[in-house]
């Protein structure tokens, strides 16, 4: 599951598609640590 999530985040934040990351943002998480934060939430709630 972590690999699928990592692949999705990589695709979503692709610098070629987001004007070198200018179009990437977040809400209630840090863009640089989003994978770690999302996996922690999944573990916390047993998902």
VOGU-3710 file (C-alpha; in Angstrom, 3 decimals, decimal comma):
1> xxxxxxxxxx> 0,000/0,000/0,000  2,809/2,433/0,826  4,278/2,003/-2,633  0,956/2,827/-4,317  0,629/5,937/-2,176  4,236/6,947/-2,903  3,649/6,500/-6,635  0,480/8,604/-6,489  2,217/11,414/-4,600  5,118/11,318/-7,036
11> xxxxxxxxxx> 2,731/11,554/-9,993  0,699/14,362/-8,413  3,766/16,439/-7,531  5,648/15,868/-10,807  7,587/19,085/-11,433  6,948/18,926/-15,193  3,200/19,037/-14,558  3,213/21,549/-11,694  5,404/24,376/-13,008  8,443/23,150/-11,020
21> xxxxxxxxxx> 6,292/22,533/-7,931  4,695/25,982/-7,899  1,217/24,453/-8,192  1,731/21,953/-5,349  0,118/22,790/-2,031  -1,265/21,056/1,022  -3,798/21,387/3,797  -2,969/20,240/7,345  0,252/18,518/6,243  3,707/19,410/4,978
31> xxxxxxxxxx> 4,325/18,866/1,257  7,838/17,581/1,991  6,672/14,899/4,444  3,209/14,071/3,122  3,930/10,355/2,565  5,204/9,880/6,127  2,259/11,829/7,564  -0,332/9,934/5,520  1,138/6,557/6,467  1,158/7,547/10,156
41> xxxxxxx> -2,546/8,468/9,952  -3,349/5,178/8,209  -1,543/3,235/10,962  -3,237/5,274/13,708  -6,714/4,447/12,398  -5,973/0,892/11,280  -6,429/1,517/7,592
//
